[in-house]
Amino acid sequence: MADFEGNTDKFSAAVNHYAEEQRKKIEQDLEDYRKKELEETELQVLTECYRLIQAELSQMRVTIAHENAMREMESRRQVLQRRAEITSDVFTKVKKNLIEFTQQKEYLTFLQKTASHFGEAFGRPGVVIRLKTDDTKYEPAIREALGFDCSFQEDNTIEIGGLKASHPDMGIFADETLDTLLTNQYDWFEANSGMAVV
């Protein structure tokens, strides 16, 4: 009977030992599974965080680029506005100076030179000279400089001074008014003033 009890104890010990090993194995499997699931969840969370951070950075870049573009456009607008103001001031002063020039004796010389050029260009009578009302007093000197007979018309579109000429039979028109000469300087001024906006 002692043998039986000894065998029973051994059997019980072996079963208990096997059960303990199985329990440890199951616990280890559970721990490994829990770690694996935790690592996968952690990886998913980190991946989602990375995506969110990248999306946020991308949105921030877009916002910053948009803000920079808006600031640049506003700066450019201000520069263009200031350039327009400067150009307007310059041409207003030049126009004032040209109007003052029309009150000086050198203005008659200018009109005579212009008439002489018209005489060379047209080369025959029948020329119609247009001038502003205040300049009608110069008609005899203009006719003499032209070199042949002509007719005169007052032209209200001439604000500053100078002459326009045409010949109905030849179909030629010439404009040597100070108004047109000044207007033609706008492009030159913009190109050479050093105020280009790039």
Protein Blocks (a to p, Z undefined) as FASTA:
>chain_A
ZZmmmmmmmmmmmmmmmmmmmmmmmmmmmmmmmmmmmmmmmmmmmmmmmmmmmmmmmmmm
mmmmmmmmmmmmmmmmmmmmmmmmmmmmmmmmmmmmmmmmmmpmklmmmmmmmmmmmmmm
nopghiacdddfklmmmmmmmmmmnopacdddddfklmngccddddfklopacdfbfklm
mmmmmmmmmmmnopacZZ
